[in-house]
């Protein structure tokens, strides 16, 4: 009996154990499912690869293998558009590598590491900036045209030859930028900037007249005809083959908001453009007539208004340089100097780069050129000179901030009546700032305006400078910033006597110093100082061109000379 009861108890235990296992089996299966989500092992709809397979392919990427040498990585796969996977690798919550995988071919399409993850402009995408201008068959002929009118075989060691070659030296850095190698491209910018600031300071503090003509072999007519064709080519290239970058798009959106009476600064500027309201009001006001003539469609399309504005800024700068040459020298010499300055602007690849990108940077060049042209006015008691120059600097400061550094230099104009000029200059500058800024102060006041514009520009990180790539150099950047500020103030007092060429040279040096200290630098900024630099480098020759007789052929000269008896 006792044995029978013991057997019955064992049988009951076995039954209860089997029942418990049967009840726990679905929970175990569910737990297994939670540990292994179906999305990791099963391809999504319309996809061939699963997330796990996409990660396995991305693991073979060279940048993933290189990053794993520095520690473990946690990968996550996302569907990124039709037929494409994005695999992001994280370390301590930060994305360190990103790989794009094609779902159909299982090929690695792209792989990015470091700042190239957040900054798409650092990836070297073909055509992102400049389109066909970057093609060697366009870029190199422009470089040659930039040099040819000023080459003088009789003076092979002419300093202007080196100056122009160094300006083209930005192209070495640009090649690496186009390949996405910003670790190489960024440091290569600084030797060029340093040379140019030294040359500008030398021309400003120790100006010297160079013997010989500026344009040795080209007649003024040849330059004029060539300039027309060059300008037409640039404008045509912009119309048929260019893109509008975010800067130009922001200008059009801002112009549309101004015309509609909407707030210029604040949330809702544009859903597809982050931080579009980061410039001064003039950067948007300048686009209003173009946006009204060619209305914005509401999307980031061809944006004809931005293209028209970029062409207008570019042509405006060219015309001001023509006028500057005629103001700096009289008669035929002035006409040739003006043509040479305009040629230097039109043939420089970096003014064409700003045009092909349809950015607003040529607006800065136009306003800075107008400020220098204002100093050449000979109105009664120079009142018009001070007012025009001050208004131009004020508008430039209300566009992209950097031209404000020129205020001390342009306030201390060459010539007599300096105190009167400085007072009128200051009034015009403040008036321009007040008229263009005050109507657009947002609801939360100047603090919000500062945070959205200058504060954002000054505080944002960027991999496009040595300061952004090497945070350990912060102390050196501080020294450069202090030096740039000291230079901007010092040139108002030294040298005491200066001519317009010296003002142009010192102005170029100040703008280059500001760029040397900036955390974010880009090739579009070359045009900020290019007009002033061209004046500084080209106005130092004793003559603008050869005398008429030296241009004549021997047969023409023989026909003009009297026959021997």
PyMOL commands that set and color helices and strands:
alter all, ss='L'
color gray80, all
select helices_A, chain A and resi 2-35+38-41+51-58+62-68+114-116+120-122+131-134+136-148+153-155+159-168+170-178+182-205+220-240+246-260+282-285+288-293+304-328+331-347+349-357+361-374+380-400+402-411+418-440+446-452+454-459+466-469+471-490+500-517+523-538+548-551+554-560
alter helices_A, ss='H'
color red, helices_A
select strands_A, chain A and resi 74-79+84-91+94-102+108-113+210-215+541-545
alter strands_A, ss='S'
color yellow, strands_A
deselect
rebuild
show_as cartoon
